[in-house]
Amino acid sequence: MSFYKITEQESNHKNLEKKSVSELVNAMHEEDNNALKAVNKVLPDVTSLIENIAPKIKEGGRLFYIGAGTSGRLGVLDASECPPTFGTPPEKVVGLVAGGIPALYSSIEIAEDDLSQAWKDLSDHNITDGDFVIGIAASGTTPYVVGGLKACQDNNISTGCIVCNENSPLSKYADFKIEVIVGPEFLTGSSRLKAGTAQKLILNMISTISMILDGHVRGNKMIDMQMSNAKLNKRARRIIMEELGVNEEKANELILKHKSIRSAIDNFSNE
């Protein structure tokens, strides 16, 4: 099958420097809406991916994201939000970006050209066939990600991908592929824009729903979230007040005693 890289095609918007701010804002918003429409078309694929991740996590497996540039940073962002939101250990969902930690805040684009580095990075985490690896690459051609997924398949490790082109090299090594076709970018080739938006929306679904299925949510509340600052402490007390029908003083007492929302709620009947 042929591979046509739509993410690199000419923007549908011309002469950007001659447009007013209002025209630019509205045009970019139009493209953001196109990203939403593209995600809507791949919801069955997102569903299938999550349904195959969930059993791995239930059995103690880990979820890894691998990517470069914007895609890699989005994976790291999603992974880093899981411990405070769901109370999971940092090693439960891991984001790996080509170039390592320095690539999170500065461009190290050359790092993405190494076909073998992702597998080395995964091996540093003692990756096993009980884990699940998702490759994220708007183009679907990033060597770091392609090489990583291929090595995973060679080692019987389940794989998925989030790409914005059809029939990409990366998709060949994904057991569960999500090809979210957002079209040419507003700024030609700048896939940090709506391609990145679509990837972020899908990552939100993957991590949140996986954690719901793993029991970290009750009703619609984050009962395992970390209470690491004043805002989160207030939220924890509010959850307990709503769930148990108690006043703020009692909620505060329960939090101080049990140190977690889940424990406070589960042990309330014994108070």
Backbone as JSON, one array per atom type, in Angstrom:
{
  "sequence": "MSFYKITEQESNHKNLEKKSVSELVNAMHEEDNNALKAVNKVLPDVTSLIENIAPKIKEGGRLFYIGAGTSGRLGVLDASECPPTFGTPPEKVVGLVAGGIPALYSSIEIAEDDLSQAWKDLSDHNITDGDFVIGIAASGTTPYVVGGLKACQDNNISTGCIVCNENSPLSKYADFKIEVIVGPEFLTGSSRLKAGTAQKLILNMISTISMILDGHVRGNKMIDMQMSNAKLNKRARRIIMEELGVNEEKANELILKHKSIRSAIDNFSNE",
  "N": [[0.84, -1.2, 0.0], [0.49, 2.25, -0.75], [2.13, 5.17, 0.64], [1.13, 8.23, 1.71], [2.03, 11.3, 2.82], [0.12, 13.25, 4.46], [0.36, 15.1, 6.46], [2.42, 16.77, 5.78], [1.58, 18.27, 3.7], [0.66, 21.14, 1.66], [-0.68, 23.96, 3.33], [-4.16, 24.81, 3.61], [-4.64, 27.42, 3.91], [-3.73, 30.57, 2.83], [-1.23, 33.19, 2.38], [-0.75, 34.09, 5.08], [0.53, 36.09, 6.57], [-0.65, 38.37, 5.74], [-3.14, 38.52, 6.74], [-5.71, 39.55, 9.1], [-5.65, 39.63, 12.73], [-8.04, 38.61, 13.75], [-8.98, 37.13, 11.55], [-6.98, 35.17, 11.4], [-7.24, 33.92, 13.9], [-9.84, 32.83, 13.71], [-9.51, 31.14, 11.52], [-7.63, 29.29, 12.51], [-9.13, 28.18, 14.55], [-11.1, 26.94, 13.08], [-9.62, 24.89, 11.93], [-8.95, 23.49, 14.26], [-11.45, 22.48, 14.91], [-11.67, 20.69, 12.84], [-9.83, 18.83, 13.67], [-11.16, 17.71, 15.86], [-13.3, 16.5, 14.53], [-11.9, 14.58, 13.1], [-10.93, 12.94, 15.16], [-13.34, 11.92, 16.06], [-13.96, 10.11, 14.05], [-12.28, 7.98, 14.5], [-12.96, 6.73, 16.85], [-13.89, 4.02, 17.29], [-11.46, 2.63, 16.91], [-9.9, 3.71, 18.96], [-11.34, 2.74, 21.12], [-10.93, -0.05, 20.83], [-8.17, -0.2, 21.24], [-7.91, 0.67, 23.94], [-9.42, -1.31, 25.21], [-7.7, -3.43, 24.97], [-5.47, -2.62, 26.33], [-6.33, -2.39, 28.98], [-6.62, -5.03, 30.3], [-3.91, -5.71, 30.58], [-2.93, -3.75, 32.34], [-4.53, -4.32, 34.55], [-3.45, -6.73, 35.3], [-1.08, -6.0, 36.36], [0.69, -4.97, 34.56], [2.48, -2.44, 32.65], [2.04, 0.77, 31.05], [3.54, 2.2, 28.3], [4.55, 5.14, 26.62], [6.06, 6.13, 23.62], [7.88, 8.57, 21.84], [8.84, 11.41, 19.77], [9.95, 14.83, 19.77], [7.15, 17.04, 19.63], [5.16, 15.02, 19.81], [6.38, 13.14, 21.51], [6.65, 14.7, 23.82], [3.98, 15.12, 24.47], [3.21, 12.55, 25.18], [4.82, 12.15, 27.47], [3.75, 14.17, 29.08], [1.09, 13.23, 29.45], [1.58, 10.83, 30.79], [2.85, 11.8, 33.11], [0.82, 13.01, 34.47], [-0.69, 11.02, 35.58], [0.08, 9.89, 38.2], [-0.56, 12.08, 40.14], [-3.3, 12.41, 39.56], [-4.54, 9.88, 39.65], [-3.3, 8.48, 41.64], [-1.42, 6.56, 41.05], [1.66, 4.64, 40.92], [4.73, 6.15, 39.7], [5.91, 4.5, 37.8], [3.88, 3.15, 36.54], [2.55, 4.28, 34.31], [4.46, 5.35, 31.73], [6.28, 7.83, 30.07], [8.37, 8.16, 27.31], [10.72, 10.09, 25.65], [12.45, 10.91, 22.68], [15.78, 11.74, 23.09], [15.61, 12.18, 25.74], [15.15, 13.66, 29.05], [16.16, 16.37, 28.67], [15.03, 16.97, 26.18], [12.48, 17.7, 26.69], [12.24, 20.36, 27.2], [13.77, 21.67, 25.35], [14.72, 21.72, 21.9], [15.77, 18.72, 20.52], [16.09, 17.51, 17.99], [17.61, 15.78, 16.4], [17.83, 13.48, 17.83], [15.71, 11.85, 17.26], [16.31, 10.31, 15.09], [17.52, 7.9, 15.53], [17.24, 4.55, 15.18], [17.49, 2.49, 17.04], [17.45, 3.48, 19.64], [15.08, 3.81, 21.15], [14.36, 1.21, 21.94], [16.5, 0.66, 23.61], [15.98, 2.54, 25.59], [13.51, 1.59, 26.54], [14.34, -0.89, 27.46], [15.88, -0.13, 29.62], [13.94, 0.2, 31.46], [13.25, -2.32, 32.01], [11.39, -3.65, 30.28], [8.69, -5.89, 29.55], [6.76, -8.7, 28.21], [4.42, -8.37, 29.47], [3.73, -5.78, 29.44], [2.56, -2.78, 27.72], [3.03, -0.93, 24.76], [2.82, 2.23, 23.28], [3.32, 3.91, 20.33], [3.85, 7.22, 19.37], [3.48, 9.44, 16.78], [3.15, 11.99, 14.61], [3.76, 12.04, 11.86], [4.26, 9.37, 11.41], [6.58, 8.23, 10.67], [8.86, 8.54, 12.19], [12.06, 7.54, 13.08], [13.01, 6.79, 15.69], [10.63, 6.03, 16.98], [9.45, 4.17, 15.22], [11.46, 2.17, 15.13], [11.4, 1.45, 17.81], [8.81, 0.32, 18.17], [8.94, -1.81, 16.37], [10.95, -3.39, 17.55], [9.63, -4.05, 19.89], [7.52, -5.66, 18.92], [9.08, -7.74, 17.93], [9.82, -8.83, 20.29], [7.56, -9.86, 21.38], [5.83, -8.02, 22.6], [2.95, -6.17, 23.24], [1.62, -3.7, 21.04], [0.67, -0.34, 20.11], [-0.38, 2.5, 18.13], [-0.44, 6.06, 17.55], [-1.07, 7.97, 14.95], [-1.0, 10.42, 12.27], [-1.26, 10.0, 9.6], [-2.18, 7.83, 6.9], [-1.42, 4.36, 6.45], [1.25, 4.37, 7.3], [4.81, 3.81, 7.97], [5.06, 3.32, 10.74], [2.57, 2.32, 11.5], [2.67, -0.28, 10.55], [3.92, -1.72, 12.49], [2.26, -1.75, 14.62], [0.03, -3.35, 16.72], [-2.45, -2.44, 17.32], [-3.76, 0.13, 15.73], [-4.17, 3.65, 15.54], [-5.18, 5.84, 13.29], [-5.45, 8.98, 12.87], [-6.72, 11.25, 10.87], [-6.07, 14.35, 10.26], [-5.61, 16.17, 8.27], [-3.93, 18.72, 6.2], [-1.78, 21.0, 7.96], [-2.53, 24.19, 9.55], [-0.37, 25.91, 9.55], [1.94, 25.13, 7.31], [3.12, 21.89, 7.62], [3.51, 22.04, 10.38], [3.11, 20.1, 12.77], [2.66, 20.26, 15.46], [0.35, 21.53, 15.88], [-2.88, 21.02, 14.94], [-2.57, 18.25, 14.61], [-1.16, 17.59, 16.93], [-3.11, 18.38, 18.75], [-5.17, 16.51, 18.24], [-3.82, 14.15, 18.95], [-3.41, 14.62, 21.69], [-6.07, 14.65, 22.64], [-6.77, 11.99, 22.22], [-4.9, 10.66, 23.83], [-5.79, 11.58, 26.31], [-8.16, 10.11, 26.52], [-7.16, 7.46, 26.51], [-5.5, 7.2, 28.87], [-7.23, 8.1, 30.94], [-9.57, 6.48, 30.74], [-8.44, 3.95, 30.95], [-7.54, 4.06, 33.59], [-9.96, 4.4, 34.92], [-11.09, 1.88, 34.4], [-9.32, 0.41, 35.85], [-10.05, 0.87, 38.38], [-9.67, 3.31, 39.7], [-11.43, 5.36, 39.9], [-14.47, 6.5, 41.28], [-17.86, 6.64, 40.79], [-17.86, 9.65, 39.51], [-15.55, 10.58, 40.51], [-12.18, 11.32, 41.55], [-10.89, 9.22, 43.4], [-8.45, 8.31, 44.28], [-6.62, 10.29, 44.05], [-3.67, 12.32, 44.55], [-3.1, 14.32, 47.38], [-1.59, 16.89, 47.19], [-1.31, 19.64, 47.31], [-2.78, 22.83, 48.32], [-5.11, 23.31, 46.8], [-5.8, 20.74, 45.89], [-6.21, 19.47, 48.3], [-8.49, 20.79, 49.2], [-10.25, 19.96, 47.22], [-10.34, 17.23, 47.76], [-11.62, 17.17, 50.26], [-14.07, 18.22, 49.49], [-15.02, 16.21, 47.8], [-15.39, 14.12, 49.64], [-17.33, 15.25, 51.28], [-19.47, 15.41, 49.47], [-19.82, 12.73, 48.72], [-20.31, 11.38, 51.12], [-22.11, 12.91, 52.48], [-21.44, 14.63, 54.58], [-20.38, 17.34, 56.79], [-17.98, 20.05, 56.32], [-16.17, 20.1, 58.42], [-16.26, 17.46, 59.4], [-15.39, 16.11, 57.13], [-12.77, 17.05, 56.95], [-11.73, 15.97, 59.28], [-11.89, 13.24, 58.67], [-10.1, 13.05, 56.49], [-7.68, 13.77, 57.68], [-7.38, 11.66, 59.4], [-7.44, 9.29, 57.79], [-5.88, 9.77, 55.55], [-6.35, 9.44, 52.84], [-8.72, 9.74, 50.16], [-10.18, 7.5, 49.27], [-9.82, 5.65, 51.39], [-11.01, 7.06, 53.48], [-13.7, 7.17, 52.65], [-14.34, 4.42, 52.39], [-14.07, 3.52, 55.0], [-15.87, 4.89, 56.48], [-18.32, 3.97, 57.49], [-17.51, 2.62, 59.7], [-16.87, 4.5, 61.49]],
  "CA": [[0.0, 0.0, 0.0], [1.28, 3.48, -0.85], [2.11, 6.04, 1.82], [1.03, 9.64, 1.34], [2.18, 12.03, 4.08], [-0.75, 14.42, 4.4], [0.78, 16.09, 7.47], [3.41, 17.67, 5.19], [1.01, 18.92, 2.53], [0.46, 22.58, 1.69], [-1.82, 24.46, 4.09], [-5.31, 25.33, 2.87], [-4.73, 28.86, 4.22], [-2.66, 31.24, 2.12], [-0.89, 34.57, 2.71], [-1.08, 34.27, 6.5], [1.06, 37.34, 7.1], [-1.48, 39.48, 5.26], [-4.45, 38.42, 7.36], [-5.89, 40.2, 10.4], [-5.63, 38.71, 13.88], [-9.34, 37.95, 13.81], [-9.02, 36.12, 10.48], [-6.08, 34.09, 11.79], [-7.85, 33.21, 15.02], [-10.98, 32.05, 13.21], [-9.01, 30.08, 10.65], [-7.04, 28.25, 13.35], [-10.22, 27.51, 15.25], [-11.72, 26.07, 12.08], [-8.78, 23.69, 11.83], [-9.11, 22.74, 15.51], [-12.7, 21.74, 14.77], [-11.38, 19.56, 11.95], [-9.16, 17.82, 14.5], [-12.22, 17.04, 16.61], [-14.03, 15.63, 13.59], [-11.03, 13.46, 12.78], [-10.93, 12.04, 16.32], [-14.65, 11.26, 16.08], [-13.97, 9.02, 13.07], [-11.44, 6.85, 14.94], [-13.36, 6.28, 18.18], [-13.84, 2.55, 17.42], [-10.06, 2.19, 17.06], [-9.49, 4.09, 20.31], [-12.01, 1.78, 22.0], [-10.24, -1.33, 20.73], [-6.85, -0.05, 21.88], [-8.09, 0.71, 25.39], [-9.89, -2.63, 25.66], [-6.57, -4.35, 25.02], [-4.54, -2.14, 27.36], [-6.9, -2.57, 30.32], [-6.23, -6.29, 30.97], [-2.48, -5.66, 30.92], [-2.8, -2.94, 33.55], [-5.17, -5.08, 35.64], [-2.56, -7.83, 35.69], [0.17, -5.44, 36.87], [1.54, -4.47, 33.48], [2.68, -1.0, 32.55], [1.79, 1.41, 29.76], [4.63, 3.07, 27.87], [4.43, 5.96, 25.42], [7.34, 6.54, 23.06], [7.69, 9.57, 20.8], [9.88, 12.42, 19.62], [9.41, 16.17, 19.58], [5.84, 17.31, 20.25], [4.48, 13.76, 20.13], [7.01, 12.58, 22.7], [6.33, 15.54, 24.97], [2.58, 14.86, 24.82], [3.19, 11.27, 25.9], [5.39, 12.38, 28.81], [2.76, 14.96, 29.82], [-0.02, 12.37, 29.84], [2.08, 9.89, 31.81], [3.2, 12.5, 34.35], [-0.41, 13.41, 35.16], [-1.37, 9.86, 36.18], [0.25, 9.77, 39.66], [-1.37, 12.98, 40.95], [-4.72, 12.27, 39.28], [-5.07, 8.57, 39.98], [-2.58, 7.86, 42.74], [-0.63, 5.43, 40.57], [3.12, 4.85, 41.02], [5.27, 6.75, 38.47], [6.3, 3.49, 36.81], [2.69, 2.52, 35.95], [2.43, 4.86, 32.96], [5.77, 5.96, 31.52], [6.49, 8.5, 28.79], [9.76, 8.25, 26.88], [10.88, 11.0, 24.52], [13.78, 10.86, 22.07], [16.64, 12.78, 23.63], [15.49, 12.17, 27.19], [14.58, 14.8, 29.77], [16.45, 17.67, 28.05], [14.18, 17.2, 25.01], [11.18, 18.19, 27.13], [12.21, 21.82, 27.23], [14.54, 22.23, 24.24], [14.66, 20.87, 20.72], [16.89, 17.83, 20.24], [15.42, 16.78, 16.92], [18.47, 14.74, 15.84], [17.69, 12.26, 18.63], [14.64, 11.0, 16.75], [16.77, 9.57, 13.92], [18.18, 6.65, 15.95], [16.27, 3.44, 15.15], [17.66, 1.52, 18.13], [17.49, 4.1, 20.96], [13.84, 3.59, 21.91], [14.42, -0.1, 22.58], [17.44, 0.81, 24.72], [15.28, 3.27, 26.65], [12.52, 0.68, 27.11], [15.07, -1.93, 28.18], [16.29, 0.45, 30.9], [12.79, 0.04, 32.36], [12.99, -3.76, 32.1], [10.15, -3.92, 29.57], [8.36, -7.31, 29.38], [5.56, -8.92, 27.4], [3.24, -8.02, 30.26], [3.52, -4.35, 29.28], [1.96, -2.33, 26.46], [3.77, 0.23, 24.28], [2.16, 3.02, 22.25], [4.18, 4.84, 19.61], [3.14, 8.44, 18.98], [4.24, 10.17, 15.76], [2.21, 12.57, 13.66], [4.13, 11.61, 10.52], [4.28, 7.91, 11.32], [7.87, 7.82, 10.08], [9.96, 8.85, 13.1], [12.86, 6.33, 13.29], [13.02, 6.41, 17.11], [9.36, 5.37, 17.33], [9.31, 2.99, 14.36], [12.39, 1.15, 15.62], [10.94, 0.99, 19.11], [7.66, -0.59, 18.04], [9.4, -3.04, 15.71], [11.65, -4.19, 18.56], [8.61, -4.57, 20.79], [6.87, -6.8, 18.26], [10.07, -8.83, 17.87], [9.93, -9.4, 21.64], [6.22, -10.28, 21.79], [5.23, -6.99, 23.45], [1.79, -5.58, 22.56], [1.9, -2.34, 20.58], [-0.34, 0.5, 19.47], [0.21, 3.75, 17.64], [-1.29, 7.21, 17.24], [-0.44, 8.66, 13.83], [-1.92, 11.3, 11.53], [-1.19, 9.62, 8.19], [-2.59, 6.46, 6.64], [-0.46, 3.39, 5.9], [2.61, 4.81, 7.62], [5.71, 2.76, 8.45], [4.8, 3.01, 12.14], [1.36, 1.5, 11.6], [3.01, -1.67, 10.24], [4.41, -2.38, 13.69], [1.28, -1.55, 15.69], [-1.05, -4.33, 16.78], [-3.69, -1.65, 17.36], [-3.37, 1.43, 15.18], [-5.1, 4.77, 15.45], [-4.76, 6.76, 12.24], [-6.38, 10.11, 12.98], [-6.33, 12.04, 9.71], [-6.53, 15.73, 10.5], [-5.39, 16.99, 7.08], [-2.79, 19.65, 6.23], [-1.79, 21.93, 9.09], [-2.74, 25.61, 9.29], [0.99, 26.33, 9.19], [2.38, 23.94, 6.58], [4.06, 20.97, 8.24], [3.66, 22.25, 11.82], [2.21, 19.1, 13.36], [2.37, 20.54, 16.87], [-0.95, 22.19, 15.91], [-4.05, 20.15, 15.09], [-2.14, 16.86, 14.82], [-0.89, 17.49, 18.35], [-4.4, 18.46, 19.45], [-5.84, 15.22, 18.11], [-3.08, 13.17, 19.76], [-3.68, 14.9, 23.1], [-7.43, 14.2, 22.93], [-6.77, 10.53, 22.28], [-4.16, 10.29, 25.03], [-6.7, 11.81, 27.43], [-9.07, 8.95, 26.6], [-6.43, 6.24, 26.84], [-5.09, 7.15, 30.27], [-8.36, 8.26, 31.85], [-10.45, 5.3, 30.71], [-7.66, 2.82, 31.51], [-7.53, 4.2, 35.04], [-11.33, 4.11, 35.37], [-11.23, 0.43, 34.36], [-8.44, -0.16, 36.87], [-10.66, 1.09, 39.69], [-9.21, 4.53, 40.37], [-12.52, 6.35, 39.89], [-15.75, 6.03, 41.82], [-18.84, 7.59, 40.3], [-17.03, 10.46, 38.6], [-14.6, 11.23, 41.41], [-10.8, 10.81, 41.58], [-10.78, 8.84, 44.82], [-7.07, 7.97, 44.61], [-5.73, 11.4, 43.7], [-2.73, 12.77, 45.57], [-3.46, 15.61, 48.0], [-0.24, 17.44, 47.27], [-1.31, 21.09, 47.5], [-3.99, 23.34, 48.96], [-6.25, 23.12, 45.9], [-6.19, 19.33, 45.88], [-6.75, 19.16, 49.62], [-9.88, 21.29, 49.21], [-11.04, 19.08, 46.36], [-10.52, 15.97, 48.48], [-12.66, 17.37, 51.27], [-15.33, 18.4, 48.79], [-15.45, 14.88, 47.35], [-15.88, 13.38, 50.8], [-18.59, 15.87, 51.7], [-20.51, 15.04, 48.52], [-20.01, 11.28, 48.72], [-20.8, 10.88, 52.41], [-23.12, 13.8, 53.04], [-20.96, 15.17, 55.86], [-19.97, 18.75, 56.68], [-16.56, 20.26, 56.05], [-15.4, 19.73, 59.62], [-16.16, 16.0, 59.44], [-14.55, 15.71, 56.0], [-11.4, 17.36, 57.34], [-11.36, 14.97, 60.29], [-11.69, 11.95, 57.98], [-8.88, 13.13, 55.69], [-6.54, 13.77, 58.59], [-7.27, 10.33, 59.99], [-7.24, 8.2, 56.84], [-4.83, 10.17, 54.61], [-6.74, 9.26, 51.44], [-10.16, 9.83, 49.92], [-10.71, 6.14, 49.21], [-9.86, 5.06, 52.73], [-12.01, 7.8, 54.27], [-15.03, 6.75, 52.23], [-14.53, 2.98, 52.66], [-14.1, 3.24, 56.43], [-16.8, 5.82, 57.14], [-19.36, 3.23, 58.23], [-16.92, 2.12, 60.94], [-16.54, 5.63, 62.37]],
  "C": [[0.89, 1.26, 0.0], [1.13, 4.32, 0.41], [2.18, 7.49, 1.38], [1.03, 10.45, 2.63], [1.39, 13.34, 4.04], [-0.34, 15.5, 5.39], [1.81, 17.08, 6.92], [2.85, 18.44, 3.98], [0.76, 20.42, 2.76], [-0.79, 22.97, 2.47], [-2.93, 24.95, 3.16], [-5.46, 26.84, 3.05], [-3.51, 29.58, 3.66], [-2.41, 32.65, 2.69], [-1.21, 34.92, 4.17], [-0.63, 35.62, 7.04], [0.24, 38.55, 6.67], [-2.87, 39.51, 5.91], [-4.5, 39.18, 8.68], [-5.82, 39.15, 11.51], [-6.94, 37.93, 13.95], [-9.45, 36.86, 12.74], [-8.15, 34.93, 10.83], [-6.67, 33.25, 12.92], [-8.98, 32.3, 14.53], [-10.54, 30.91, 12.32], [-8.39, 28.94, 11.47], [-8.11, 27.48, 14.11], [-10.96, 26.55, 14.32], [-10.93, 24.77, 11.96], [-8.84, 22.84, 13.1], [-10.4, 21.91, 15.48], [-12.52, 20.54, 13.84], [-10.66, 18.44, 12.7], [-10.18, 17.02, 15.3], [-12.99, 16.06, 15.74], [-13.2, 14.39, 13.24], [-10.98, 12.45, 13.92], [-12.25, 11.26, 16.37], [-14.68, 10.03, 15.16], [-13.19, 7.79, 13.55], [-11.82, 6.33, 16.33], [-13.42, 4.76, 18.31], [-12.42, 2.02, 17.59], [-9.52, 2.54, 18.44], [-10.08, 3.1, 21.32], [-11.27, 0.45, 22.01], [-8.89, -1.29, 21.42], [-6.99, -0.11, 23.4], [-8.53, -0.64, 25.93], [-8.76, -3.64, 25.73], [-5.47, -3.9, 25.98], [-5.03, -2.52, 28.75], [-6.52, -3.89, 30.99], [-4.76, -6.32, 31.38], [-2.27, -4.9, 32.24], [-3.39, -3.67, 34.75], [-4.24, -6.16, 36.18], [-1.2, -7.33, 36.17], [1.12, -4.94, 35.82], [1.6, -2.95, 33.46], [2.35, -0.52, 31.14], [2.95, 2.36, 29.47], [4.2, 3.86, 26.64], [5.84, 6.24, 24.93], [7.08, 7.52, 21.91], [8.87, 10.52, 20.75], [9.23, 13.77, 19.41], [8.09, 16.37, 20.3], [5.14, 16.03, 20.66], [5.05, 13.12, 21.39], [6.66, 13.37, 23.95], [4.88, 15.33, 25.42], [2.45, 13.54, 25.6], [3.72, 11.41, 27.32], [4.39, 13.16, 29.67], [1.64, 14.07, 30.33], [0.4, 11.41, 30.95], [2.3, 10.58, 33.14], [1.96, 12.92, 35.14], [-1.09, 12.25, 35.87], [-1.15, 9.72, 37.7], [-0.58, 10.77, 40.47], [-2.87, 12.79, 40.76], [-5.29, 10.97, 39.81], [-4.33, 7.84, 41.09], [-1.73, 6.67, 42.32], [0.86, 5.7, 40.79], [3.65, 5.38, 39.69], [5.6, 5.73, 37.39], [5.09, 2.82, 36.14], [2.44, 2.99, 34.52], [3.68, 5.7, 32.75], [5.84, 6.59, 30.13], [7.97, 8.61, 28.48], [9.84, 9.11, 25.63], [12.31, 10.91, 23.99], [14.62, 12.04, 22.57], [16.55, 12.91, 25.14], [14.94, 13.46, 27.77], [14.93, 16.15, 29.14], [15.54, 18.0, 26.86], [12.79, 17.7, 25.4], [11.1, 19.7, 27.06], [13.1, 22.48, 26.17], [14.54, 21.22, 23.09], [15.94, 20.05, 20.56], [16.42, 16.9, 19.12], [16.28, 15.65, 16.34], [18.28, 13.41, 16.57], [16.64, 11.32, 18.05], [15.09, 10.1, 15.6], [17.41, 8.23, 14.24], [17.14, 5.53, 16.06], [16.34, 2.54, 16.37], [17.49, 2.13, 19.53], [16.23, 3.84, 21.78], [13.86, 2.24, 22.63], [15.41, -0.08, 23.75], [16.75, 1.5, 25.9], [14.25, 2.38, 27.33], [13.21, -0.4, 27.94], [15.58, -1.43, 29.53], [15.18, 0.34, 31.94], [12.38, -1.43, 32.49], [11.64, -4.14, 31.49], [9.94, -5.43, 29.41], [7.11, -7.45, 28.52], [4.27, -8.73, 28.2], [2.88, -6.54, 30.14], [2.9, -4.04, 27.92], [2.66, -1.04, 26.04], [3.0, 0.91, 23.15], [3.16, 3.99, 21.63], [3.36, 6.02, 19.12], [4.02, 9.2, 17.98], [3.25, 10.69, 14.73], [2.49, 12.06, 12.25], [3.99, 10.1, 10.34], [5.58, 7.38, 10.75], [9.06, 7.99, 11.02], [10.77, 7.6, 13.44], [12.87, 5.85, 14.75], [11.78, 5.6, 17.46], [9.17, 4.1, 16.51], [10.2, 1.86, 14.85], [11.96, 0.58, 16.95], [9.8, 0.0, 19.02], [8.07, -1.9, 17.37], [10.1, -3.96, 16.71], [10.66, -4.8, 19.55], [7.91, -5.79, 20.18], [7.8, -8.0, 18.18], [10.19, -9.54, 19.22], [8.56, -9.72, 22.25], [5.56, -9.33, 22.78], [4.12, -6.29, 22.67], [2.06, -4.11, 22.23], [0.66, -1.65, 20.01], [0.34, 1.74, 18.94], [-0.88, 4.81, 17.47], [-0.55, 8.01, 16.17], [-1.48, 9.5, 13.09], [-1.78, 11.14, 10.02], [-1.64, 8.17, 8.05], [-1.43, 5.64, 6.09], [0.99, 3.79, 6.14], [3.49, 3.63, 8.02], [5.42, 2.35, 9.9], [3.59, 2.09, 12.29], [1.63, 0.02, 11.35], [3.43, -2.45, 11.48], [3.47, -2.19, 14.89], [0.22, -2.64, 15.62], [-2.41, -3.64, 16.74], [-3.35, -0.23, 16.92], [-4.52, 2.42, 15.21], [-4.53, 5.75, 14.45], [-5.78, 7.89, 12.18], [-5.96, 11.16, 11.94], [-6.9, 13.44, 9.81], [-6.36, 16.63, 9.28], [-4.2, 17.91, 7.21], [-2.92, 20.63, 7.4], [-2.04, 23.36, 8.62], [-1.43, 26.26, 8.84], [1.65, 25.1, 8.59], [3.44, 23.14, 7.33], [4.2, 21.08, 9.74], [2.7, 21.34, 12.58], [2.04, 19.23, 14.87], [0.97, 21.14, 17.01], [-2.07, 21.16, 15.97], [-3.71, 18.66, 15.18], [-1.87, 16.63, 16.3], [-2.17, 17.54, 19.18], [-5.12, 17.13, 19.41], [-5.15, 14.15, 18.95], [-3.38, 13.37, 21.24], [-5.08, 14.42, 23.48], [-7.48, 12.68, 23.08], [-6.01, 10.03, 23.51], [-5.01, 10.5, 26.28], [-7.61, 10.6, 27.62], [-8.34, 7.71, 27.07], [-6.12, 6.16, 28.33], [-6.29, 7.21, 31.22], [-9.22, 7.02, 31.9], [-9.72, 4.07, 31.25], [-7.65, 2.87, 33.03], [-8.93, 4.01, 35.65], [-11.51, 2.6, 35.45], [-10.37, -0.26, 35.41], [-8.91, 0.19, 38.28], [-10.27, 2.36, 40.41], [-10.24, 5.66, 40.39], [-13.76, 5.72, 40.48], [-16.81, 7.07, 41.49], [-18.17, 8.4, 39.21], [-15.93, 11.17, 39.38], [-13.24, 10.52, 41.4], [-10.47, 10.41, 43.02], [-9.36, 8.46, 45.24], [-6.1, 9.12, 44.35], [-4.83, 11.79, 44.88], [-3.16, 14.15, 46.08], [-2.17, 16.38, 48.27], [-0.17, 18.96, 47.37], [-2.66, 21.54, 48.05], [-5.23, 23.11, 48.11], [-6.74, 21.69, 45.95], [-6.73, 18.88, 47.23], [-8.2, 19.62, 49.74], [-10.78, 20.4, 48.36], [-11.33, 17.76, 47.06], [-11.63, 16.08, 49.52], [-14.04, 17.54, 50.63], [-15.89, 17.07, 48.29], [-16.05, 14.1, 48.5], [-17.21, 13.94, 51.29], [-19.74, 15.44, 50.79], [-20.83, 13.54, 48.58], [-20.67, 10.77, 49.99], [-21.88, 11.75, 53.04], [-22.73, 14.36, 54.39], [-20.57, 16.64, 55.66], [-18.45, 18.85, 56.52], [-15.69, 19.85, 57.23], [-15.19, 18.23, 59.69], [-15.26, 15.5, 58.31], [-13.08, 15.93, 56.32], [-10.88, 16.34, 58.35], [-11.05, 13.63, 59.63], [-10.4, 11.94, 57.17], [-7.65, 13.05, 56.58], [-6.31, 12.38, 59.18], [-6.83, 9.28, 58.98], [-6.21, 8.5, 55.75], [-5.15, 9.91, 53.14], [-8.25, 9.33, 51.32], [-10.79, 8.44, 49.96], [-10.87, 5.54, 50.61], [-10.9, 5.75, 53.61], [-13.41, 7.35, 53.94], [-15.3, 5.3, 52.62], [-14.7, 2.7, 54.15], [-15.1, 4.1, 57.19], [-17.84, 5.08, 57.99], [-18.85, 2.71, 59.56], [-16.61, 3.24, 61.94], [-17.47, 5.66, 63.59]]
}
